[in-house]
Amino acid sequence: MPTHQGLFEYHSLTDQELSIFREQGFLLLRKVLTPEGLARIRKESMAAWHAEKEAFDPARSWLQNALLVNIHHKSQTIRDYYFEGPLVNIASQIISPNIKGATSQLTFKLAGNTKPFGWHQDNGYGELDPYTALTALTALDDTDRGNGCLWLIPGSHKQGQVKVRQNAMHKSNQTEIVVEADDSKAIPLEMEAGDAVIFHCWTLHKSDGNVSKDRDRRILFLRYADADAVEVYNDRRPRLGRLLMGETVFEEVKAFESEL
């Protein structure tokens, strides 16, 4: 029996849901994790987090306080969810029958982390071609306006890749993308723990700071891409990631599968 039996809720998108995604650039998926799956991912996530991170410290950088990359290397349940969970089939319906994993990370705003993260497209931070990459954010906590939920602009993916300027992040070697957007068109994505939201790589989104006194906002960030997607910012080299469905023309991607 698979180790993830009973942890995830599998779902194929209906024609109506696919139409909503194409029109709006996002889709909210309710309860993709069962209560047991949510509890297990929370436990394994926090074990990995505490093994590498300290408590939130306003003197530390955004990267130190908010991100833990390649979380599937540190959690078996997340690995199963990333590689074999319900999002893989959903990605194949939206992107193509040929799918690879592109990113896995924890994106946390722990209580006290009031830093906002401005408007951006995920393809602005890692431009992939073809421009069909899919971001999936799974809520490990109830998320609302008080603890820094996601905001996005429906239909904003239709404007395509946005040219951006970059600012140096405070106390970090990273750069922060700056995109001008109309806040009046934004909607909050308030989710319950175990829900997920999927959105197009061009969908504009942001998050405000966590202004709650005692509530965390923990998100599992996964990204899927066409199996032949290349990194525009890296001389169009193939994006490495495990092949999850279908085929790829790149020998590097085929070889990479055996490394994970």
N, C-alpha and C positions, 0 to 999 in steps of 0.2 A: 504494500500500500504506500502511495506517495507520502512523504513526510508532511506535505502541506494539506493533506486531506482534511476538509472541514474548516480550513482557515480563511478561504477566499470565496467570494460569491461571483460566479462566472456569468457573463452577460454578453449577448451579441446586440449590436446597435440595430434598431429598427430603421426603416427608411425615413420615418419622421425624425428620429434622432440624428441621422446622418444629414438630413436637410437642415436641421437647426444648427448643427456644427458648421456646415458650409456657409450658412448665412451669418451666424453670430461669431464664429471663430472660437467658440468654446462650448463645453457641455458639462453639466454637473452630474456626477454619478453617485447615487446614494448607496451607502453600505456595501462597498466592495470588499471590506474586511468583516469577517464574523467577529463577535465579541472575543472568541478565543484567539483569532488571528491578530486582532488589535492588541490584545494583552501581550501576546508573544513578541510582536514587533516592537512595542513600547519597551519591554524588558530588555530585548537584545540591543535595541538602539541606545538605551541609556547605559548599558554595560559598555558598549563601544565608545560612547561619548565620554563617560567618566574615565575610561582608560587613557584618553588622549587630551581631554579638556578639563579645565578648572571651572569653577562657578563664574557666572557673568561678572565681568569687570569692566566698568566704563573706560578704564585707562587702556584696555586692550583694543586691538583692531577689529574691524567688522569681520574679517576672515576668522580670527581667533574665537570670536564670540558666537558666530552664526553658522559656520559650515564645517561639515565633516564629509570629505569626498570618498568615493569608492566604498560606500557603506556595505555593498553586497559582498565585499571581501571579509567583512567583520560580522555578518549576521546571516545565518543559514536561511531563516524565514524570509528575510528581505531578498536574498538571492533567489529563492523559489518564486517569490512574488514578482520580481523583476524579470526573470527568465521564463517562467511557466504560468504566471498568474493571469487574471482576466484582462489585464491591459494589453497583453501581447496580441490577442485576437482582435481587440478593439483597434489597436494600431494598424493591424493588417487591413481592416476595413477602411480606414481613413487614408493611409499612406500608400500601400501596395501590398501584394502577397509576399514581398521580400523585405524582411524586417531585421534590424539589428539593434541591440542596446547601445545607447550613445552616452548616457550619464546616469550615475546614481550618487545621491548625496543626501545628507540630512541638512535641512535649512531651518534653523531654530531661531525664535525670538523669545528668549527666556524672560521671565518676569524681571522688569527693570531695564530691559533693552529698549530704549525709546527711539533708537535710530530708525528713521524712515528709509525706504529704498525706493528711489524715484522711478518715473515712467521709463520703460524699456521694452524691447522685444528680446526674447531669448536668443533669436538668431543674431542679435547685435553683439552678444557676448561670445558666441561661437557659431559663426556663419557657415551653415551647411547647404550644399546644393546636391540634389534638388531641394527646393524650398517647401518641403512637406513635413519637416520634423515635428514631432508631437511631444509636448510637455505634459506630464501627469503629476499632479500634486495630491498626495494622500494625507489627509488630516489625522494626526495622532492625538490631537486635542480638539475640543470644540473651539472654533475660531469665529471671532466677531470683531466689531469695530474697536472694542476695548483692548483686545490683546493682539492687534496687528494683522487682521485678516487681509486677504488679497482683494485688490480692486482691479477691475479691468474695464475696457471700453468695447462693448459689443460692436462687431463689424469692423473694428480697426485693422484687422488682418488684410482687408481688401486694398489698403494703400500700398502694400508690398513692403520691401525692405526700406527702412528709414535710414537716411544718412544721419550720423550722429556726431557729436563732439564728446570728448572724454575728459573728465576731471580726475585728478589724483584723489583716491580715497584717504580720509583722515587717518593718520597713523597706520598706513598700509601701503604696500608696494603695488596694490591692485589699482585699477582705474575704474571709475564709475561712469557709466553711459548717461548722457543727459539728452532726453527727448522732450520736445515741447508737445503737450497734449492738453485737450480741453477737459478739465476736471468735471464740468457740468454733465458730460456724457458718461461718466464712470458709474459703475454699480459695485456695491460690496458683495464679495462672495463669502457669505457666512456659511460655514459647514459644521456638521457634527462629526465627532471623532469616528473614523472608519469610512467617511465619504471621500470621494476624489473629484477633482476637476481636471479635465483635459482641455488643452488649448493649442492653437496653431502657433508655429514659430514666429509669426508676424503679429500676433495679438498683443496690443499694448496693455501692460499691467504694472502695478506698483503695490507696495504695502506701506502702511503707516507704522509708527512705533508701537510697541507694546506698553500702553500706559496703565495697564492693570497693576494692582499692587502685589498680587500673589498668584497669577495665572500664567502658565507658559503657553506658547504657541509653537508647537513642534510639527514640522512638515517633512514628509518623505518626498524628495524630488527625484523623479525618473524621467528620462528622455529617450524617445525612440526615433529611429530614422530609417530611411530607405537603405537597404543593404548595400547599395552602391554610392551612398552619400559621401561627398568629399568635403574637406575643410578649405573653404575659399581663402581664409586668412593664412593658410599654411601651404602655399604653392599647389593647392588643390590635391593634396595627398588624401588617400582614403581615410575616413574617420574609422579608427579601430574600435571594435566592439563585437561582442559575441553575436554570431548569426543565429537568430531565433526562429525564423520561418523563411522558407524559400531558398533562393540561390543568390550568389554574388559573383561578379566578374573579377573581384580582387583576391589574389592569392594571399595577401597580407591579412585580410579579414578571415579567410578560411583557416589560416594558421593560427590566428589569434584566438579562435574558439577553443582550441585545446589548452590555452594557457589559463583559462578561468575555471 
